[in-house]
Amino acid sequence: MERQPLTPRRDWRQKVEDLGFLYHSDGGPYWTDDSCYVFSDAEIAQLEVATNELQRLCLEAVDHVIQRGRFAELGIPANVALFIKRAWDDEPPAIYGRFDLVYDGRAEPKLLEYNADTPTALLESAVIQWHWLEEVWPGADQFNSIHERLIAKWQELREDLTGPFVHFAHADSLEDQMTTAYLRDTADQAGLPTVAMRMSEIGWDTQLRQFIDLQRRTINSVFKLYPWEWLVQEEFAEHLFESYDKVQWIEPIWKMVLSNKGILAILWELFPGHPNLLPAHIGSAQSMSEYAMKPLLSREGANISLRTREWTLKTEGDYGEEGFVYQAAAPLPDFEGAFPVIGSWVIDGESAGIGIRESDGPITTNTSIFVPHVIE
C-alpha cells in the first residue's frame, strides 16, 4: 500500500460534475486529482477476506443482542427493540453498508466502526473513482464491483418489494441528495419504478393509516438516507410502528444495532482477540492507556477523544449524551501528514470494493478528502 502523487487532470472538476459529483468542493476540497493509493493483489485480497469476516461477526453480534435482550446497553428503547426483533425475524431488504478500517498494507485490517444504516461516500466509491481509473490508469484494475452489485441486488428484489414504486427519501444536504439519487439510478437500471422525495415530504394519511407522498401515493417501499435513531425520535414515530406491516423501510430497523458504536464492545466481548477487532468497552476505558472515546451515535468524527501516552486530541460536536464506547487506539498510517481510512463496502452482505477518505490528522472528520485507488 503506497500513496502516489499525481498531476491532476486539467478539467477534472467538469468531468466529475458530469457524473453527478456536485459536492467535490462543498465546504472545502473533497476530491482532488493529485494523488492516489496503490495496492497489490494480495493486499486487496486481505481487505476482502477481512470485510467478509467482519460482516459475519456483526450478524452474529446482532443476533446475540436480540436473543439476550441487550438493547438498553445501546440506548435503544424497549418499544423500538420490539420492532428490531420483528425485522430481524422477517428479513426485510437490506442493501449496503460500509466498514471503516485502519490498514497499512502490513498488519491485519482492524475495524474502527460500521456505518450499516446511512453510509455515504458511495457515488465517489462506485462511479467517480472508476471513471478516474479508466482515464488515468487505462488497463489497470480497482477493487470496485459496487455499481454492478447494487443493480443486481435491486433486480433480485423486484418481486419482493411491495407497491408500484420504490420511494427514495433524503435529508436536505447536497451529499445526501446526490447519494440517494445515485442509489435511485441503480434501482432504475434494475427496472424498478422509483420516486424521489425529501424526508420532510413524507406525509401521513389519517384515513388510510399509511404514509403518503406529495401526490398522495401510498409509500409501500422506501429507501431512506436518514438514521433510524433520528426517525424513532420524530413526531410521527408512532406511525412508524403502527404501519410496520405496510411499509418496507430500507435499510431495515435492525441496522440500528450495527450503526451504534456500542456494537464494537459487544463484538470484542463475543470474539476477544480476533485479528480484525480492537479491544472496546462501553462506559470506561478499563485497563487501556491509549484509546479513542466515541459517542454511541456520533457521525463524521464528532465528539471523539483520542488519547495516547503523549497527547490527547478532541473533536467538537453535539453528541455524547447517549454514552460512550472506549476503543483501543489504532493509529492510522501516516503518509507524510495524510491519514487514510479504508471504507470497505458491503453490498447484499458481501465485500464489493473500497473507497478511501484521507484526513490531515489522526481523526477522520467531515473535512476529509476522497482519494481514488488502483491495483498494480
C-alpha positions in Angstrom: 0.0 0.0 0.0 1.6 3.2 -1.2 0.5 6.8 -1.7 1.5 8.1 -5.1 1.4 11.8 -6.1 -0.1 12.6 -9.5 -0.5 15.5 -11.9 -4.2 16.5 -11.7 -6.3 16.3 -14.9 -6.8 19.8 -16.2 -10.6 19.5 -16.4 -11.2 17.1 -13.6 -13.9 19.3 -12.0 -16.1 19.3 -15.1 -15.6 15.6 -15.6 -16.7 14.6 -12.1 -19.6 17.1 -12.2 -20.8 15.5 -15.4 -21.0 12.2 -13.5 -23.2 13.8 -10.8 -20.5 14.5 -8.2 -21.5 18.1 -7.4 -20.1 18.3 -3.9 -16.4 17.7 -4.7 -15.6 21.1 -3.2 -18.6 21.7 -1.0 -17.3 23.5 2.1 -13.7 22.8 1.0 -11.8 20.3 -1.2 -13.3 16.8 -1.0 -11.8 15.3 -4.2 -8.5 16.2 -5.8 -6.7 14.6 -8.6 -3.2 15.0 -7.1 -2.7 11.6 -5.5 -3.9 8.0 -5.3 -3.3 4.9 -3.3 -1.7 1.8 -4.9 -2.4 -1.7 -3.7 -1.1 -5.1 -4.6 -3.5 -8.0 -5.3 -2.5 -9.6 -2.0 -3.4 -6.5 -0.1 -6.8 -6.3 -1.8 -7.4 -10.0 -1.0 -6.6 -9.3 2.6 -9.1 -6.5 2.8 -11.8 -8.5 1.1 -11.4 -11.5 3.4 -11.4 -9.2 6.5 -14.6 -7.5 5.3 -16.5 -10.7 4.8 -15.3 -12.0 8.1 -16.4 -8.8 9.9 -19.8 -9.0 8.2 -20.2 -12.5 9.6 -19.2 -11.4 13.1 -21.5 -8.5 13.0 -24.6 -10.6 12.1 -23.7 -12.9 14.9 -23.5 -9.9 17.3 -26.9 -8.6 16.2 -28.5 -12.0 16.8 -26.8 -12.1 20.2 -28.1 -8.6 21.2 -31.6 -9.6 20.1 -31.6 -13.1 21.8 -30.1 -11.7 25.0 -32.2 -8.5 25.0 -29.1 -6.2 25.4 -30.8 -3.2 23.8 -30.6 -1.0 26.9 -26.7 -1.1 26.8 -27.0 0.5 23.4 -29.6 3.1 24.5 -32.3 1.5 22.4 -35.8 2.0 23.9 -37.9 -1.1 24.6 -40.6 -0.2 22.2 -38.1 0.2 19.4 -36.4 -3.1 20.4 -39.7 -4.9 19.8 -39.7 -3.9 16.1 -36.0 -4.6 15.7 -36.8 -8.2 16.8 -39.6 -8.4 14.3 -37.5 -7.0 11.4 -34.6 -9.4 12.2 -37.1 -12.4 12.0 -38.9 -11.0 8.9 -35.6 -10.4 7.0 -36.8 -7.3 5.0 -34.5 -6.0 2.3 -31.0 -4.8 3.3 -28.8 -3.3 0.6 -25.5 -1.9 1.8 -23.1 -0.8 4.5 -19.5 0.5 4.9 -16.9 -0.7 7.3 -14.3 1.8 8.3 -10.9 0.1 8.6 -7.4 1.0 9.7 -4.9 -0.7 7.3 -1.3 0.0 6.3 -0.7 -2.9 3.9 1.1 -5.0 6.5 -0.9 -5.7 9.7 -4.4 -7.2 9.6 -7.2 -4.7 8.9 -8.9 -3.5 12.1 -12.5 -2.4 12.4 -12.9 1.2 13.6 -16.7 1.3 13.1 -19.5 0.1 10.9 -21.9 2.5 9.2 -24.6 0.0 8.4 -27.6 2.3 8.2 -26.8 5.5 6.3 -23.3 5.3 4.7 -22.3 8.0 2.3 -19.1 8.3 0.1 -21.0 5.9 -2.2 -21.1 7.7 -5.5 -17.4 8.6 -5.4 -16.5 5.0 -4.4 -18.7 3.3 -7.0 -18.6 5.6 -10.0 -16.2 8.6 -9.8 -13.0 6.7 -8.9 -13.8 4.1 -11.6 -14.1 6.7 -14.3 -10.8 8.2 -12.9 -9.2 4.8 -13.3 -10.3 4.3 -16.9 -8.8 7.7 -17.8 -5.7 7.9 -15.7 -4.7 4.2 -15.4 -6.2 2.5 -18.6 -5.9 -1.2 -18.4 -5.3 -1.3 -14.6 -7.7 -2.7 -12.1 -9.5 -1.4 -9.0 -11.3 -3.2 -6.1 -14.7 -2.0 -7.2 -17.8 -4.0 -8.2 -20.1 -1.8 -6.2 -22.2 -0.4 -9.1 -22.9 -3.8 -10.7 -23.7 -5.4 -7.3 -26.2 -2.7 -6.4 -28.1 -3.2 -9.7 -28.0 -6.9 -9.2 -29.5 -6.6 -5.7 -32.3 -4.3 -6.9 -33.1 -6.8 -9.7 -33.2 -9.6 -7.1 -35.7 -7.6 -5.0 -38.1 -6.7 -7.9 -40.5 -9.5 -6.9 -40.3 -8.8 -3.2 -40.8 -5.1 -2.9 -44.4 -4.0 -2.3 -46.3 -1.3 -4.1 -45.9 0.2 -7.6 -43.0 2.4 -6.7 -39.9 2.5 -4.5 -39.6 5.9 -2.9 -36.1 7.3 -2.3 -36.1 9.9 0.5 -33.2 12.0 1.7 -32.4 14.8 4.1 -31.5 18.3 2.8 -27.7 18.1 2.4 -26.4 18.0 -1.2 -24.3 14.9 -0.4 -27.3 13.1 0.9 -29.4 14.2 -2.1 -26.8 13.0 -4.6 -26.1 9.7 -2.8 -29.8 9.0 -2.8 -30.1 10.0 -6.4 -27.3 7.6 -7.3 -28.9 4.7 -5.5 -32.2 5.5 -7.2 -30.4 5.4 -10.5 -29.2 1.9 -9.8 -32.7 0.8 -9.0 -33.9 2.4 -12.2 -31.3 0.4 -14.1 -32.6 -2.7 -12.4 -36.1 -2.0 -13.9 -37.8 -0.7 -10.7 -40.2 2.3 -10.9 -38.9 4.9 -8.5 -39.9 8.2 -6.9 -37.6 10.9 -5.4 -38.6 12.9 -2.4 -37.3 14.6 0.7 -37.8 13.2 4.2 -39.8 16.3 5.1 -42.2 15.5 2.2 -43.4 12.2 3.8 -47.0 12.6 5.0 -49.5 10.6 7.0 -53.0 9.7 5.7 -55.2 9.5 8.8 -57.9 7.6 6.9 -55.6 5.0 5.2 -53.4 5.0 8.3 -50.4 4.9 6.0 -47.5 7.1 4.8 -48.0 9.1 1.6 -46.0 11.3 -0.7 -46.9 14.8 -2.0 -49.1 13.2 -4.8 -50.9 11.2 -2.1 -49.5 8.0 -3.4 -49.0 5.4 -0.6 -45.5 4.7 0.4 -45.0 0.9 0.4 -41.3 0.5 -0.1 -38.9 3.4 0.7 -35.2 3.8 0.8 -34.3 6.5 3.4 -30.9 8.1 3.8 -31.8 9.2 7.3 -30.6 7.5 10.5 -33.0 5.3 12.4 -32.0 6.9 15.7 -33.4 10.1 14.3 -36.5 8.5 12.8 -37.7 7.0 16.0 -37.5 10.4 17.7 -39.6 12.2 15.1 -43.1 13.5 15.8 -44.6 10.8 13.5 -42.5 8.0 15.1 -45.7 6.3 16.5 -46.8 5.9 12.9 -43.6 4.0 12.0 -44.7 1.2 14.3 -48.4 1.4 13.5 -47.7 0.9 9.8 -44.9 -1.6 10.3 -46.7 -4.3 8.2 -47.5 -1.8 5.4 -44.0 -0.3 4.7 -40.7 -1.8 3.8 -38.0 0.6 5.1 -34.6 0.3 3.5 -32.3 -0.1 5.4 -34.3 -2.1 7.9 -34.6 -1.1 11.6 -32.4 -3.8 12.9 -29.5 -1.9 11.4 -29.8 0.4 14.5 -27.9 -2.3 16.4 -24.9 -2.2 14.0 -24.7 1.5 13.4 -24.5 2.0 17.2 -20.8 2.1 18.2 -21.6 0.1 21.3 -21.6 -2.9 18.9 -17.8 -2.6 19.0 -17.7 -3.6 22.6 -20.1 -6.4 22.1 -18.0 -7.7 19.2 -14.9 -7.7 21.4 -16.8 -9.5 24.2 -18.0 -12.2 21.8 -14.8 -12.6 19.8 -11.9 -11.5 22.1 -8.6 -11.3 20.4 -10.0 -11.6 16.9 -7.3 -10.2 14.5 -9.8 -7.8 12.8 -11.2 -6.3 16.0 -9.9 -3.8 18.6 -10.5 -4.1 22.3 -13.6 -2.0 23.2 -15.7 -1.4 26.2 -18.9 0.6 27.0 -18.7 3.2 29.7 -15.0 3.1 30.6 -11.5 2.6 29.3 -10.9 -0.2 31.8 -7.2 -1.0 31.6 -6.5 0.7 28.3 -4.0 3.6 28.4 -4.3 4.5 24.8 -7.8 4.7 23.3 -10.5 6.5 21.3 -13.6 7.6 23.2 -16.5 7.7 20.8 -20.2 8.5 21.4 -22.5 5.6 20.7 -24.3 7.6 18.0 -21.9 10.2 16.7 -21.3 10.9 13.0 -18.4 12.2 10.8 -15.9 12.1 13.6 -17.7 14.4 16.0 -17.1 14.4 19.8 -14.2 11.9 19.6 -11.3 12.0 22.1 -8.2 10.2 21.0 -5.7 9.6 23.8 -2.2 8.4 23.6 0.6 8.4 26.2 2.0 11.6 24.7 -1.2 13.6 23.8 -5.0 13.9 23.7 -6.9 15.1 20.6 -10.6 16.0 20.7 -13.2 17.0 18.1 -16.3 19.1 18.8 -19.9 18.2 18.1 -23.4 17.7 19.6 -23.2 14.0 20.6 -22.3 12.2 23.8 -25.5 12.3 25.9 -26.2 8.7 24.9 -22.9 7.4 26.4 -19.5 6.4 25.1 -17.6 3.4 23.9 -13.9 3.2 24.6 -11.9 1.5 21.8 -8.2 0.7 21.9 -6.2 3.2 19.8 -5.2 2.1 16.4 -3.1 4.8 14.7 -3.9 5.5 11.1 -1.0 5.1 8.7 0.8 8.4 8.2 1.8 9.2 4.6 3.7 12.4 5.3 0.7 14.1 7.0 -2.0 12.2 5.1 -4.0 9.8 7.2 -6.2 7.3 5.2 -9.2 5.3 6.4 -10.4 2.4 4.2 -14.1 2.4 3.6 -14.8 -1.2 2.8 -18.2 -1.6 1.1 -20.7 -4.5 1.7 -23.4 -5.0 -0.9 -26.0 -7.6 -0.2 -23.8 -9.0 2.7 -20.6 -9.4 0.6 -17.5 -7.4 0.2 -17.7 -5.3 -3.0 -15.0 -2.7 -3.1 -13.3 0.1 -1.2 -13.1 3.9 -1.1 -10.5 5.9 0.8 -11.1 9.1 2.8 -7.9 10.9 3.9 -7.6 13.5 6.7 -4.8 15.8 7.7 -4.9 14.4 11.3 -5.4 11.1 13.1 -9.2 11.5 13.4 -11.3 11.3 10.2 -13.9 14.0 10.2 -16.2 15.7 7.7 -13.2 17.7 6.3 -11.6 14.5 4.9 -10.7 14.2 1.2 -11.7 11.2 -1.0 -8.7 9.7 -2.7 -9.0 7.0 -5.5 -7.1 3.8 -5.6 -5.6 1.4 -8.1 -4.3 -2.2 -8.1 -0.9 -2.8 -9.5 
